[in-house]
Amino acid sequence: MLIIPIQGKCKYRISLDPTTWIFDDRKLDLNTYFTEEKVADDQMSDYIKSTSKHWSRELMEGAKTQEELEKPAKKFKKQELLTGTFGIALEPFLKNAEADEDAEAVVFTDKDGSEHRFPIHEAYGLLFQFSRDGKPLGEEGPAFLILPDGSNMDSPIRGIRSITFV
């Protein structure tokens, strides 16, 4: 198990554990992420649709417990987790570390010691791939760095070991 530290010119030092991201609701399905149309997140609209759907279902079928509603979804979700390729956006982690005012870039160091430098505003758009076909990345990992447009999905920056604000 490898932990990826966020360090350097930042207010908070953070340790990232890619093995826990499979349970994170923010994970992204990388098999579809770059091909699906991006829709702006409208929380109020989502809430109204959800409430309307729930109300209509109760009128037609009668009330069901939350457990009854989630049972088929859990089975599907388990299968998806066992076969999917997942990633996670780096923006929340980098923002939580709070870059110092004089920080200009983020440097990602891989297992060979090579450094990959991105301006901070570009680094916020980067993704970490943490699983492939339902399995952790193993010795090549613990995480691969994916560009925001997915152009390097077939040849990502492998084996990221640390993130440093410089």
N, C-alpha and C positions, 0 to 999 in steps of 0.2 A: 504494500500500500504506500503510495507516494502522495505527500501533501505538497501543494503548490503555494508558496508564500507570495503575498503582495507586500512589497517593501519599498524602501527608497524615500523619495521626497513626498511623503504622504503623512497625514495626521494619524491614521490608524494602520497598524500592521495586521493583516488578515491572513489566515491560513485557509486554503480551499481544499476540500476533500472530494475529488470527483466521484468516488464510490457512493456518495450519498445523493448525488443529483438525480439518480433514477427515481427517487421518491419525491423529487421537487416538482410542484405543479407548474413551474416555469419552464420545464424541459420542452424542447422542440423536436418534432419528428423530422429529421433531416432528409428522409426519403421524399417528403412532400413540401418542406419548408420553402424551398427556392422555386417551386413550380406553382404553388397556390397563390392566388391573388391576395394581396395584403389589404385588409379592411381595417379602418380606424376603429379603435376600441371605444364603443359608446356604452358606458355602464348603465345608464338609465334605460336606453332602448333594450339592452339585454335583460334587464330586470323586468321590464314590462312584458317582453315576449315570454320569459320564463313563467311569470305569474299567470299570464293568460293561458299558456299551455297547461299549467297545473290546474287552473280553474276548469277549463274545458274537459280535461281528463276526469276530474272528480265528478263532474256533471254526467258524463257518459258511462264511466266505469265504477264509480263509487270510490270512497277514500281507501288508500293503501298506505301502509307504513313505509317509512323511508328505506328500511331494509329490503322490503319487497321490490321497491323501485330500483335499487342499486344492484341487486343480485345478478341479473344478466350482464349488466355493464361491467361488474367486477371480473367476470369470467373472460369477457372480451379484452378488458384492459390487461389482465394477466398474460394472455396470449400475445398481445401487442408488445408488452415489456420483454417477453422472452425472444422475440424475433426482430424488434425494431432497432433502428440506428438513431441515436439521440444526441442532441447538443444542448447548449444553454448559452444565453446571451451574457456577455461579460459586463455590460453596462452597470447593472446594479451592484456588482462586486467592486468595480473600479470607483463608482461614485461613493460607496460606503467607506472606502479607504480615504477619501477626501484628499485629493492631490494638493500639495503646497502651491502657493501662488507662483513660485519661481519654477515649478515643474513644467517642462516643455513637451515631454514625450513619455511613452511607455515602452519598455524594452522587455521582450519575451525571450528567455534563454532556454534553449533546448538541451537534450541530454548530451549532445556533443560539444556543448559550450558555445555554439553559434548564437549570435544575438540578432533579433528581428525587431527593428525599431519602427514605431508608429506615433504620429502626433496624437496627443491625448484625445482630441475630438474624433479622430478616426478610430482609435482603440475602443471607444464606446460602442461602435458598431460591430466589433468582432465577435465571433462565436467560438466556443470550445466544443469539440466533439468529444464525448466521453464513452460512447459505446458503439459497437458495430454488430449487427445481426444478433442483438440481445446479449452480447457479452462485453465485458470491459476490454479496453484496448491492450491490456497486458504489457509486455516489455516495450512495445512501441509507444505506450502512453506515458503518463496517465491521461493526457489530453492532447488533442490535435487542435491547432489554431486554424480556423476557417474564416475567410474574408467575407464581408457582409453580402456580397453578390453571389457567393458560392462558387466563384470561378476557379478556386483551388480545391474543390471538394474531392477530385480524383487524386490530387497530390498535395495534401495539407502539410502544414508545418508540424512535424511529429515530435512527440516526446517533450512537451513543454514542462520545464522544471521550476521556473520562477518568473515572476512579474515584478518589474522594478520601475518606479517613477523616477525619471531623471530630469 
